[in-house]
Amino acid sequence: MAISRNEIDNILNQVNIVDIIGKYIDIQKKGRNYIAVCPFHDDSDPSLSISQDKKIFKCFVCGVGGNVITFVEEFNNVTFLKAISLIAKDANISIAGLKLVDDKPKYSSAAQKIFDINNDAAKFFNGLLITKTAKLAKQYLEKRNIKPNEINKFLIGFVPKNIELYNILLKKGHQENDIIASGLFYTKGVNNRCVFENRIVFPITDDEQNIIGFSGRAFIDGEEPKYKNSSENLVFKKSHLAYNFANARKDIRINDEVIILEGFMDVISLERIDIHNSVAIMGTSFTDYHVKLFSKFTKNFKLFLDGDDPGIKAALKAAKFLMDKRINVQIIYNNTYKDPDELVVEGNANLIKEMIKKALSPIDFVINYYQKKYDLQNSWEIKEFIDIVTDVISHESSEILRESSIERLSKLTNIDKEVIKKQVKEPLKVNDNVNEAVEYVQNYEPIDFENAIPDFNKFIPRDKDFYIDDYYEEKIPSDVKLEESYIKRTLKLAKRTKNLAEASIVLSLIKSDIHLNIIEKNINKFDSASCKIIVKRIIEEYRSNNYIGNDYEAIENIFEKTNQHYYNVLKKMKKVLFLEHSKVVSQKAIEDMFYQIELYKQLDELSKKAEELKKATDQFIKKELAENFELLSKNYIKFRNKGGTYYDNES
């Protein structure tokens, strides 16, 4: 079934976003916009803002936002097409291509029957844990510190030997063919035996909480294999495993990062220490399915696999795959040689949280890890070390990170960086939209309903060092309390926008001296010392009549001769902002750029103050810091709500 872009646009133009959202939650009018308690996180004060004019909504705490289709899709946990169908029905809009959506289920009849069988089996297995036959299984779970509430949340169960599950499922009304298709049984003589006998079982769900299969854990010493998973069938696909995703999706969005683990025990243990944004891929390789699924909620992935050599190799393999997909990936440096579950059981919760906080880029990780493994005084080991590191660098798309890493590698090994460069391959070219959380319809272009990025940004390549986002477009209600998660997430976006603003000012000055005075007047507002020094030097060249403008090469040559670092910074700016396509911007645009820089600095100060408050133990100091934080918050909201378009509307 195909639905055209025009039909989708017609729905968005015809429906009133306030009316549709108002059918699901209570909303209040506030000024030109509407506000509501956000249904996508544990909210008490209204933090969801709805713009009737722009036809978008945004939560300033958990970050969820989009148009009316996004809201209905997220609120009802339905597919894109089903969301359109619900909206069309509410608004009494007829779309021929949607006639069958309500009648046609998302899953086939055969798949739904397997879900039902797995669900009945899981409940039965869970109930068996309270029987006498489960005594050793319960002792094992207690030894692993798995609590009753965790058993209930994750529906952990037990399968004793010679269980009559087959007959029980028949009595529940399931058909013989469907029971066999579930993959729960194997034939022994004339009997159908459960494949998970004498194991503790963990149900595995998809992103909609349907039980697609099981993983059985041996709990008696010497019993092999340690883990046994469901075999592939209609609903259980090894390339699609993402244990705990349905539970974690909300926290992934709020924290703006997903922690990737190896197994379900790691997930359960991290939940115990209040880390709720983790998912386990169950020992399988990363696939496009995982990237697209997780990217709907965050572009920041942290790999936390086992600390042994196989775990390190698996982490690097996954990291390179994600780097090729332009995902912001980091590796958690687990040098304990223990898996996360073991660390939690041993009481190392603080160590785990510190490791997660200090996660490294794949390049930094591979250098730090392998330089301890190799003797860098040995020529042959130097070669092997360089081979491993350059392989990872080859997957990095950022020129700055590639250059700085090659420089660091050169200093570590005393090998000329030009020699090392020859070993570094060009990164794979990917479609800019490859990981966008957008829907595709047959024979049509991808539909992106997110709020538009400022005009000139469409000429800028996706790059993790220079990026602009429209997170500041909607005003924050003055009485909203800024949560730590909002500050953390917004700070990342603000830093990227600040970087882009500073680069734009520098290149605008290279283009012309028309705004020289205003830039010079605000020069101390720069956050980057490099940008400030580059700007000072360009102004000196203008003042001494050595430079008349619009000659990038002339400025580049000055820094190439005097300072290689600033020369490299300039080259990066030119590449990212495409100087030859840029025009002389207005004074308003320059002022908006300085506004973005100041916005970042205020948010950065807020973040540091929040960290001080978090660590404070003395009650008097804590009270003083809290008052200071509240004042800074109010000033930040007031300043942010002043606005700043950050792009030139004047031609």
C-alpha positions, -999 to 999 in steps of 0.1 A, spaced: 0 0 0 14 34 -10 4 68 3 18 99 -14 36 127 2 9 151 -9 -18 130 9 3 131 41 9 169 38 -29 174 33 -36 156 65 -11 178 84 -25 209 69 -61 200 75 -60 188 111 -57 209 142 -29 195 163 -44 210 194 -78 192 188 -61 159 181 -37 159 211 -66 172 233 -84 139 226 -56 121 244 -45 144 272 -57 175 291 -42 207 276 -43 244 287 -39 275 267 -9 297 276 -2 327 255 -1 317 218 6 281 226 -8 253 247 8 233 275 2 199 290 16 173 314 39 152 292 26 116 288 60 103 277 78 106 310 70 109 347 58 145 346 41 166 373 45 202 360 33 209 325 64 206 303 48 197 269 43 227 247 20 226 216 22 252 189 -10 255 169 6 278 143 36 256 136 17 224 140 43 208 163 47 197 199 78 195 222 86 184 257 113 204 273 122 177 298 123 144 279 129 159 245 101 141 226 86 162 198 73 164 163 40 168 145 6 153 152 15 120 135 45 116 158 23 122 189 -4 97 179 22 72 169 41 75 202 11 78 225 -7 47 211 25 28 203 13 21 168 28 22 133 32 53 112 3 43 89 -19 33 118 -13 67 133 -23 84 101 -54 62 99 -65 72 135 -60 109 127 -78 107 94 -107 90 112 -109 117 140 -107 145 114 -132 127 90 -107 128 62 -109 101 35 -77 86 21 -81 58 -4 -48 42 4 -58 38 41 -90 18 36 -74 -15 48 -53 -2 76 -79 -6 104 -89 -41 91 -55 -54 84 -36 -64 116 1 -55 119 11 -91 124 0 -122 104 -24 -146 120 4 -172 122 27 -147 140 0 -137 165 -7 -173 173 30 -178 182 29 -146 204 -1 -161 222 16 -194 228 48 -178 240 27 -156 264 9 -186 279 42 -205 282 59 -175 299 32 -171 325 33 -208 332 71 -209 335 69 -179 359 43 -196 381 65 -227 384 92 -207 402 71 -208 434 69 -246 433 91 -271 452 107 -283 420 122 -249 415 142 -249 448 176 -250 432 166 -225 405 154 -201 432 187 -205 451 206 -197 420 185 -165 415 190 -155 451 228 -160 447 227 -137 417 208 -111 439 177 -112 416 148 -99 436 111 -109 435 102 -76 419 128 -82 391 114 -118 386 79 -103 381 90 -73 359 110 -95 335 87 -125 339 116 -149 347 105 -185 349 116 -221 354 111 -252 333 115 -285 352 123 -318 335 96 -338 318 72 -308 319 38 -314 303 38 -281 285 27 -295 252 -5 -309 266 -11 -278 287 -10 -256 256 -34 -280 238 -58 -277 267 -56 -239 264 -70 -242 229 -38 -238 208 -35 -259 177 -9 -286 173 7 -270 142 10 -236 159 26 -252 190 52 -269 169 58 -237 149 66 -219 182 99 -237 184 94 -245 221 96 -283 215 117 -311 201 106 -347 195 120 -375 216 104 -408 206 67 -402 206 70 -373 231 72 -335 225 98 -322 250 104 -286 258 138 -274 246 143 -254 279 139 -283 304 159 -278 336 167 -242 329 157 -208 342 140 -190 313 140 -153 303 113 -142 279 125 -120 250 102 -94 237 101 -72 206 97 -34 207 60 -38 213 63 -62 243 53 -92 223 71 -123 235 91 -135 205 111 -163 222 131 -173 252 166 -177 265 172 -205 289 201 -203 315 217 -234 329 220 -231 367 237 -264 376 275 -265 374 288 -283 344 256 -282 324 262 -271 288 255 -250 269 253 -222 295 227 -204 274 201 -218 250 180 -195 228 149 -201 208 155 -213 173 147 -189 144 111 -190 133 84 -167 120 88 -142 149 122 -149 165 150 -134 144 185 -133 158 194 -102 139 164 -84 156 171 -91 192 170 -61 215 163 -73 251 146 -47 273 141 -21 245 103 -18 251 110 -10 288 140 12 281 127 34 253 114 62 275 147 65 295 167 62 263 149 93 250 152 112 283 189 104 287 196 109 250 217 78 249 214 40 248 237 16 267 244 -15 246 250 -47 267 258 -83 259 232 -102 278 199 -100 297 216 -105 332 236 -73 325 204 -54 318 186 -67 349 217 -58 371 219 -23 357 182 -18 363 189 -27 400 213 3 402 189 27 386 203 26 351 172 22 329 184 30 294 201 -2 286 194 -29 259 211 -63 253 217 -76 218 221 -111 232 255 -119 218 245 -111 182 261 -87 158 248 -51 153 224 -48 123 207 -21 104 176 -31 123 192 -21 157 204 12 142 171 22 129 152 11 160 175 29 185 179 60 163 143 69 167 151 78 203 188 88 203 219 91 181 242 84 210 252 48 216 275 35 244 289 0 241 293 -17 274 304 -53 266 325 -78 285 360 -66 296 378 -97 282 396 -99 249 365 -113 230 344 -86 245 369 -59 234 369 -73 198 331 -74 198 330 -38 210 354 -26 182 335 -45 156 302 -29 166 318 5 170 332 4 134 298 -7 121 281 23 139 308 48 128 301 38 92 264 46 99 274 81 113 262 72 148 278 90 178 293 59 194 315 55 225 330 25 242 329 21 279 364 11 291 358 -19 312 393 -29 323 380 -52 351 378 -83 329 343 -88 344 309 -83 328 285 -56 341 264 -82 359 294 -94 379 304 -59 389 269 -51 402 267 -84 422 301 -74 438 287 -40 448 306 -19 423 276 3 413 296 36 416 325 21 395 300 12 367 284 47 367 319 63 366 329 40 336 297 49 318 304 86 324 340 84 311 332 64 279 357 70 251 355 75 214 364 43 195 397 58 184 407 69 219 396 36 233 416 15 208 448 36 214 445 35 252 437 -2 253 463 -15 227 492 7 237 493 -13 269 493 -45 250 522 -38 226 558 -29 232 562 3 213 600 -1 214 596 -32 192 594 -24 154 571 -54 146 547 -46 175 546 -10 165 535 -21 130 507 -43 145 496 -15 168 494 10 140 475 -15 118 448 -19 146 445 18 153 444 30 116 417 4 109 394 22 134 405 57 122 394 47 87 358 44 98 358 80 113 341 106 92 353 137 111 384 152 96 393 168 129 392 135 147 411 117 119 438 143 119 442 146 156 443 108 160 470 104 133 490 132 151 486 113 184 496 80 169 526 95 153 538 109 186 533 76 203 552 55 178 577 81 164 564 72 129 560 101 105 523 110 103 524 111 65 535 74 65 506 67 89 481 86 67 488 63 38 474 34 59 442 53 67 414 46 42 386 70 33 354 65 54 324 49 37 301 74 20 266 71 33 233 86 25 227 115 49 193 101 57 204 65 63 196 65 100 169 91 101 139 81 122 115 87 93 89 65 76 93 53 40 63 45 18 65 24 -14 78 43 -44 80 77 -26 106 99 -11 113 96 27 89 117 47 105 138 74 80 156 96 105 170 121 106 208 125 127 224 98 164 232 104 174 268 95 178 273 57 215 275 53 220 243 72 208 222 43 242 229 26 261 216 56 272 180 58 261 159 89 291 162 112 293 156 149 316 187 155 294 213 137 257 209 138 227 231 144 194 220 159 161 238 164 158 228 201 157 265 211 128 275 188 100 271 212 99 292 244 103 275 278 75 283 302 91 305 329 78 283 358 93 251 344 119 235 366 150 225 345 157 188 350 193 174 349 183 153 319 172 184 300 204 202 308 226 172 299 208 166 266 205 203 256 241 211 265 253 186 237 231 204 211 240 238 224 277 230 221 273 219 185 253 250 176 279 272 194 307 256 174 288 263 142 280 299 152 317 306 160 328 291 127 302 311 108 314 344 124 350 336 114 341 328 78 319 359 76 348 380 86 370 364 60 344 372 34 340 409 43 349 435 69 313 449 68 307 436 104 342 440 116 333 465 143 305 445 159 327 413 158 356 431 174 333 446 200 320 411 210 353 393 206 355 383 242 322 365 239 339 337 219 340 305 238 367 290 216 402 304 222 412 293 187 384 312 171 392 343 192 428 342 181 420 336 144 395 366 145 420 389 162 446 381 135 421 387 106 411 420 121 448 430 124 452 422 87 423 443 78 434 472 100 469 472 85 455 471 49 472 438 42 439 422 35 408 435 17 385 406 21 370 376 2 403 358 -1 403 326 20 436 314 6 454 345 17 442 340 53 449 303 51 485 310 40 491 333 69 482 306 94 499 278 75 532 297 79 527 307 115 505 281 133 496 247 120 468 242 146 449 273 135 455 265 99 438 231 105 409 247 123 403 271 93 404 242 69 378 224 89 355 255 90 358 259 52 349 223 45 319 223 69 304 256 59 313 256 21 327 292 21 324 295 -17 286 291 -15 282 316 14 270 351 12 276 382 33 251 379 61 232 407 79 242 423 112 211 406 127 226 372 117 259 380 134 241 391 166 221 359 165 253 339 163 268 356 194 234 349 211 239 312 205 274 314 219 262 331 250 233 306 253 258 278 254 280 295 280 250 300 303 239 264 299 274 252 305 275 272 338 242 257 347 255 222 341 285 228 363 264 242 391 241 212 389 271 189 392 283 209 423 249 206 438 248 169 432 281 164 450 276 187 479 271 171 513 271 201 537 234 213 541 243 250 543 264 248 511 237 227 494 211 253 502 233 281 489 241 261 457 204 253 452 194 290 454 223 299 430 211 272 406 175 284 407 187 320 399 209 308 371 180 287 357 156 317 357 183 338 340 189 311 314 152 307 306 147 344 303 177 348 280 168 317 259 132 329 254 146 362 239 151 340 208 177 342 181 171 329 146 208 322 139 203 325 102 199 353 77 164 360 63 176 390 44 186 386 8 
